Amino acid sequence: MSKEKKLTILFVVLIFSYLLYLTACLREVEEPAGTQEPATSTVTDEVWVSSSTSTSIPTTSATGAEATEEMIRLALNPAPGGPFSSFQTDDFTGPSVCATCHIGLIDQSGKDVSMPSDWRSTMMAHAGIDPVWQAKVSSEVARNPELQEVIEQKCVTCHMPMATTQSLVEGMPVAGLDNGFYSPEHPYHAAGIDGVSCTLCHQVTNENLGTMEGFSGHYVIDTSTIAPNRMIYGPYTNPVTNQMQNQSGYTPAYGEHMLSAEHCGTCHNLYTPFVDSQGTILGEFPEQTPYTEWQYSEFGAQTESCQSCHMPLADGAVKISQTPGRLAAREPFFQHYFVGGNTFMLEILANWGGDLEVSASQEEFNETIARIEEQLSENTAALTLKELTLTDGGIEAEIQIEVFTGHKFPTSIPTRRAWLHFVVSDSSGQIIFESGKQNPDGSIQGNAADTDPLAYEPHYELITQPDQVQIYEGIMQNSDKEVTYTLLRAGSFAKDNRLLPVGADKENLPADIAVYGLAAQDANFVGGSDLVRYEVDTSGYEGPFTVTVELLYETLSYRFVQDLLLDETELTERFGAYYNSSDKTASLIDSLVISTQN
């Protein structure tokens, strides 16, 4: 037997022994039902995911090996890196064809701004691989099996657009689950898992853009032409055509719409059907509407498009192709960063990309994550102390949140939330008041939704108790006016106090992007900002006092995930393993630290 095989067997034996040891420990400390405290894991063996915070293990009735399985962390299988996808269908090709000429592009500062390289580690590139999206599709189908075809077609249209479009052209079924695009055996699997790729976006025509007919993935691609006459659009006039026709089979053409918000809105304004408790379709729900939010903002009024923030400009003009050699540099050149706010899923893709057919490397993911962190901390929102007053036995503070985004914050699918973490401590550093502390399992202390799936935190103008938390979020409700996390049951919002962009007039917003709940009556909740007042009893404590405020953000709320995991499908369980093994620490948008004077 080789030395390598012996080491492998020894490693497996050690891990198995360790798990048996943990099982024995659990059995020794097991308490009667109803009194057992949630266990915590301090596993530090290097084969498990490292985390900057400990992770609480949910209370469970499982014992022995089952409880041990819940405690351990999932072994890493990092994103391996590799070549660009090279699939080819009648109407689409993988980015390897594009990379032949569009790699090694340098801006005037000497920075590499190659489009395929920047794109390949973004959520756009992994729209079809995204494990929480795949899990959610399987969950929605499990809850509404009679609507499986409707659900899958709605979802794969924007997440697996090339496979969807090609299947429709050829009269093939459009599906993701079972033997659909998720399956490696499907002829368009490679096109499906390449997400929103080069030859999808750049073939979208300007037909119906910015209209209800064009939203929800109703992009139009001319599939009637064949190589080399298939049109592929770019933002520059008078493109050089021969080289690209010969190399790729596409004819480059000027498309003014390529720099428009309307181009993005075709998938990023999404309306989903909703049903009653009997499964009858009642209408459509505005599941995400960042384009409409942008329209009613100062950004829309000034026609500052999505690309200006999410595809930041390179430094000066860029020669956009290596060939032909005589090609002139072009500007403006928008970098293909597609930078949003979702670091959590990118970290999962980086850590377990080897499970998920990811071709980008961990290093590339880390670069994209760093860009997102910069976007969140520099270009999203800021905190300002408007007033701090020491009273006889108390502190009164007014905190203002100013928003920089061209849409609601958070925007898009209502799994996302931002909130204020407000802390007051005395002269010794002892915390005497805290609202909005995040637990290691991702839940927020005091948040009603995280303890009761049918409840939620209201919008606050004044906070006086630790179990009151200002959370900016969309809470969906079904046709029976009950809180729901099932998209197919979501017919309206019970609460939507997501922060409005500058220029949005709260009183005149259309119903699809209106404010719902108590924020609608809050005079301080306006376009571009919100003001929250805190009153804290400090009697019995010595100052000077320190007030710390953080604006935190996460893409997947604790309650959304817990609801998703109720459906024990293969895909929800796979995502649950990644989620439970990941650091759930929220992203910090901004913070303040203020000391009082006695």
Buried (B, 14 or more C-beta within 10 A) or exposed (E): EEEEEEEEEEEEEEBEEBBEEBBEEBEEEEEEEEEBEEBEBEBEEEBBBEBEEEBBBEEEEEEEEEBBEBBBBBBBEBBEBEEBBEBBBEBBBBBBBBBBBBBEBBBEEEEEBBBBBBBBBBBBBBBBBBBBBBBBBBBBBBBBEEBBEBBBBBBBBBBBBBBBBBBBBEEBEBBBBEEBBBEEEBBBBBBBBBBBBBBBBBBBBBBBBBEEEBBBBBBBBEBEEEEBEBBBBBBBEEBBEEBBBEBBBBBBBEBEBBBBBBBBBBBBBBBBBBBEEEEEEEEBBBBBBBBBBBBBBBBBEEEBBBBBBBBBBBBEBBBBBBEEEEBEBBBBBBBBBBBBBBBBBBBBBBBBBEBBBBBBBBEBBBBBBEBBBEBBBEEBBBBBBEEBEBEEEBBBBBBBBBBBBBBBBBBBBBBBBBBBBBBBBBBEEEEBBBBBBBBBBBBBBBBBBBBEBEBBBBBBBEBBEBEBBBBBBBBBBBBEEEBBBBBBBBBBBBBBBBBBBBBBEBEEBEEBBBBBBBBBEBEBBBBBBBBBBBBBBBEEBEBEBBBBBBBBBBBBBBBBBBBBBEBEBEBBEBBBBBBBBBBBBBBBBBBBEBEBEE
